[in-house]
C-alpha cells in the first residue's frame, strides 16, 4: 500500500523485521566468539565475523536506504545492528566465565549450537530474503550465479587464511575466569 509521498506503509515494518532477523543472527555470532576458550579460536572466528559483518552492514544500509525507511529509523536500526555483535560477545564471555573452567563436552556443545543457530539464521535471511529478491531482477542469471560463487570463494579463502597453522598461535587458554578463583 502506497502513501501520498511515494513510500510504502509497510516499509518501516519490513525494515524492522529485517533488522530483527539479522540482529538475532549477529547476537548468536557474537556468542560463538565469546564462547571460544583459546586465542587462535577467538582470532579465527573474529576474522570471519568481522568480514561477514562488513558485507552485511553494506547490505543493511543499502536495503534501508532503498526501502523508504525514514532517516531517524534508519539511524536507530543501524545503531542497534552495530551493537548486537559486541552484546553477543559479552554474553558468550559471561557464559564461559560462569562455566566450571574445565573444557568439557558441554562447552563444545554449547559453542556448536550457537554457531549452528547463527549459521541457520544467516542462511534463512540470505536465501529467503536477499537472494530471492535478487533472482526476481532482470539481471542475467549467469552473472548472479558467478558473483554468488565468488562471494563463497572469498569467504572460504578468508577461512583458509585464518587457520591455526597459518596464524602461528598455540592453543593457550584465554584468561576468562575471575581472578579470585
C-alpha positions as CSV (number, residue, x, y, z in Angstrom):
1,X,0.0,0.0,0.0
2,X,1.4,3.4,-1.0
3,X,1.1,6.6,0.9
4,X,0.9,10.0,-0.8
5,X,4.7,10.6,-0.5
6,X,5.5,7.5,-2.6
7,X,6.7,5.5,0.4
8,X,5.2,2.1,1.2
9,X,3.3,1.9,4.5
10,X,4.9,-1.5,5.3
11,X,8.5,-0.2,4.7
12,X,9.2,0.6,8.4
13,X,7.8,-2.8,9.4
14,X,9.8,-4.6,6.7
15,X,12.9,-2.7,7.8
16,X,12.3,-3.6,11.4
17,X,11.8,-7.3,10.7
18,X,14.9,-7.3,8.5
19,X,17.0,-5.8,11.3
20,X,15.5,-8.1,14.0
21,X,16.4,-11.2,11.9
22,X,19.9,-10.0,11.2
23,X,20.4,-8.8,14.8
24,X,19.4,-12.2,16.2
25,X,22.0,-13.7,13.8
26,X,24.6,-11.2,14.9
27,X,24.0,-11.9,18.6
28,X,24.4,-15.6,18.0
29,X,27.6,-15.0,16.1
30,X,28.9,-12.8,19.0
31,X,28.0,-15.5,21.5
32,X,30.0,-18.0,19.4
33,X,33.0,-15.7,19.5
34,X,32.6,-15.2,23.3
35,X,32.5,-18.9,23.9
36,X,35.9,-19.5,22.4
37,X,38.5,-20.5,25.0
38,X,41.7,-20.2,23.1
39,X,43.4,-17.3,21.4
40,X,43.5,-18.8,18.0
41,X,39.8,-19.7,18.1
42,X,38.9,-16.2,19.1
43,X,41.0,-14.6,16.3
44,X,39.8,-17.1,13.7
45,X,36.1,-16.6,14.5
46,X,36.6,-12.8,15.0
47,X,38.1,-12.5,11.5
48,X,35.2,-14.4,10.0
49,X,32.6,-12.4,11.9
50,X,34.3,-9.1,11.1
51,X,34.5,-9.8,7.3
52,X,30.9,-11.1,7.4
53,X,29.6,-8.1,9.3
54,X,31.4,-5.7,6.9
55,X,29.4,-7.2,3.9
56,X,26.1,-7.5,5.8
57,X,26.4,-3.9,7.1
58,X,26.7,-2.7,3.5
59,X,23.7,-4.7,2.5
60,X,21.7,-3.5,5.5
61,X,22.5,0.1,4.7
62,X,21.5,-0.4,1.0
63,X,18.3,-2.2,2.0
64,X,17.3,0.5,4.4
65,X,18.1,3.4,2.0
66,X,16.0,1.9,-0.8
67,X,13.1,0.7,1.3
68,X,11.7,4.1,2.2
69,X,12.6,4.0,5.9
70,X,12.8,7.5,7.4
71,X,16.3,8.7,8.3
72,X,15.7,8.6,12.1
73,X,14.5,5.0,11.9
74,X,17.4,4.2,9.6
75,X,19.8,5.6,12.1
76,X,18.2,3.7,15.0
77,X,18.3,0.4,13.0
78,X,22.0,0.8,12.2
79,X,22.8,1.7,15.8
80,X,21.0,-1.4,17.1
81,X,22.6,-3.6,14.4
82,X,26.1,-2.2,15.3
83,X,25.7,-3.0,19.0
84,X,24.3,-6.6,18.9
85,X,27.6,-8.4,18.0
86,X,29.5,-6.9,20.9
87,X,26.5,-7.7,23.1
88,X,26.6,-11.3,21.9
89,X,30.4,-11.5,22.6
90,X,29.7,-10.3,26.1
91,X,27.0,-12.9,26.6
92,X,29.4,-15.6,25.4
93,X,32.2,-14.4,27.7
94,X,29.8,-14.4,30.7
95,X,28.7,-17.9,29.7
96,X,32.3,-19.0,29.6
97,X,33.2,-17.4,32.9
98,X,30.2,-19.0,34.6
99,X,31.3,-22.5,33.5
100,X,33.4,-24.7,35.6
101,X,36.6,-23.6,33.9
102,X,37.3,-27.1,32.6
103,X,36.9,-27.7,28.9
104,X,34.3,-30.3,28.6
105,X,31.7,-31.6,26.2
106,X,29.1,-29.2,27.4
107,X,31.3,-26.2,26.5
108,X,32.0,-27.6,23.0
109,X,28.3,-28.5,22.5
110,X,27.1,-25.0,23.5
111,X,29.6,-23.4,21.1
112,X,28.5,-25.7,18.3
113,X,24.8,-25.0,19.0
114,X,25.4,-21.2,19.0
115,X,27.4,-21.4,15.8
116,X,24.7,-23.6,14.2
117,X,22.0,-21.2,15.1
118,X,24.0,-18.3,13.8
119,X,24.6,-20.2,10.5
120,X,20.9,-21.1,10.2
121,X,19.7,-17.6,10.7
122,X,22.0,-16.1,8.1
123,X,21.1,-18.9,5.6
124,X,17.5,-18.1,6.1
125,X,18.0,-14.3,5.6
126,X,20.3,-14.9,2.6
127,X,18.2,-17.4,0.8
128,X,14.6,-16.3,1.6
129,X,15.1,-12.5,1.8
130,X,18.1,-11.4,-0.2
131,X,18.7,-14.0,-2.9
132,X,15.0,-14.4,-3.7
133,X,14.7,-10.6,-4.3
134,X,17.9,-10.7,-6.4
135,X,16.5,-13.5,-8.5
136,X,13.5,-11.5,-9.4
137,X,15.6,-8.8,-11.0
138,X,16.2,-8.7,-14.8
139,X,19.9,-9.3,-14.4
140,X,21.4,-12.3,-16.4
141,X,21.3,-15.4,-14.2
142,X,24.9,-16.4,-15.1
143,X,26.3,-13.1,-13.7
144,X,24.3,-13.5,-10.5
145,X,25.5,-17.1,-10.1
146,X,29.1,-16.2,-10.8
147,X,29.1,-13.4,-8.2
148,X,27.5,-15.7,-5.7
149,X,30.2,-18.3,-6.2
150,X,32.9,-15.6,-6.0
151,X,31.4,-14.5,-2.7
152,X,31.5,-18.0,-1.3
153,X,35.1,-18.5,-2.6
154,X,36.2,-15.2,-0.9
155,X,34.8,-16.3,2.4
156,X,36.4,-19.7,2.0
157,X,39.7,-18.0,1.2
158,X,39.5,-15.9,4.4
159,X,38.8,-19.1,6.4
160,X,41.8,-20.8,5.0
161,X,44.0,-17.7,5.7
162,X,43.0,-17.6,9.3
163,X,43.5,-21.3,10.3
164,X,45.6,-22.0,13.4
165,X,48.6,-23.2,11.5
166,X,48.7,-20.0,9.4
167,X,48.3,-17.8,12.5
168,X,51.2,-19.4,14.3
169,X,49.4,-19.3,17.6
170,X,49.3,-22.0,20.2
171,X,46.2,-23.1,22.0
172,X,46.9,-21.1,25.1
173,X,43.8,-20.7,27.2
174,X,42.4,-17.2,27.5
175,X,42.0,-15.9,31.0
176,X,38.2,-15.6,31.0
177,X,37.7,-16.7,34.6
178,X,37.7,-14.4,37.6
179,X,41.0,-13.7,39.3
180,X,39.7,-14.7,42.7
181,X,39.2,-18.4,41.9
